[in-house]
């Protein structure tokens, strides 16, 4: 079965498996003790810490290992807030952070603190200036993920960090660690080993020297007092080994997976009617694509794809135990129903992607069939730009009439023209044909070197319940 859910957890990397088996024999003892077996375990733990620090751009003594990425986030947020309590009790985070951050913020507010969620655009990306504008004199911590876990959009971490002054910034790098370089400007960094092909049960909490940190948990002498409990040395060794291996092969594998994802992003709207690809088209993770299908129950869609042999995931409300919409998709203002996230693990082949694209239209059509919908054909665009620059009327109007059927009902056409007559003829044509004329804009906004963009909205047909 092709496994397309690497954003949830990546398959165990072969290097991780080898390192884990070796460390089970050599690193099972308590690294805090002084006998020979303990010293061997401590050497392995120290080497793993050095490796992780080197890949993440940190010092070894800044790295602590946790039991998961979620625990690393919770400890990172609460510990940094406690460490800066003299500054205040205000937390700033983006509206699309992982639920571990949102739940921790809720707990912080319940305990008397305050939090501000900064909105994102339709691609799921914050504006660095707007994020910085949310700071207050009592802001003790800012939190911003490096890349979104549901739609893959990269956040402007370095640009935002440059505007925060002395407010510490926690960066959740769970989805990008190993795959992409760590962005500059972080004060606290968290990551999760099973996202890059390490074993589950290992998280990373990195706290820069000079950043005040006070553990929210009872005192413990392990992991610099930040994370209590016995250290799982074999799993940590495997996590470090796989992180280095993934980092070393990232450039080539990222390019290969990005090309496969581009195929999915382009082909799905061509093959499936009434579908929207979400997330930033360029500033995104190389292996992840998310799209939403109208009139489809996400849980049914996942089940049918699983029966067809494909493992994918969803951010739809119907796949959540709380039956609430995905907070990420809701914050973006995009469709929250029928949502599919495809995240390709290393080694995914083009044949597997082709097989998925062959199955998907039939599965979606099968789920929609009982509804009796009359949908526009697949491939209908939501927007179209027609370049009629240098052509005199009636040519711009003729081009509009020839191509308006290429956009879906309700879609927009921008006609670029530098003939003054188009200002009169295009609105008149819209009035005659029943389409909506929406005014004009500079042609430069639509890629034109000169002239004006005349905006036309294709009329929607009367709704039909069946054929």
Secondary structure, 3 states (H helix, E strand, C coil): CEECECCCCCCCCHHHHHHHHHHHHHCCCCCCCCCHHHHHHHHHHHHHHHHHHHHHCCCHHHEEEECCHHHHHHHHHHHHHHHCCCCCCEEEEECCCCHHHHHHHHHHHHCCCEEEEECCCCCCCCCHHHHHHCCCCCEEEEECCCECCCCCEECCHHHHHCCCCCCCEEEECCCCECCECCCCCCCEEEEEHHHCCCCCCCEEEEECCCCCCCCCCCCCCCHHHCCCCCCCHHHHHHHHHHHHHHHHHHHHHHHHHHHHHHHHHHHHHHHCCCEEEECCCCCECCCEEEEEECCCCHHHHHHHHHHCCEECECCCHHHCCCCCCCHHHHHHCCCCCCEEEEECCCCCCHHHHHHHHHHHHHHHHHHHHCCCCCCCCCCCEEEEEEECCCCCCCHHHHHHHHHHHHEEEEEEEEEEECCCCHHHHHHHHHHHHCCEEEEEEEHHHHCCCCCEEEEEECCCCCCCCCC
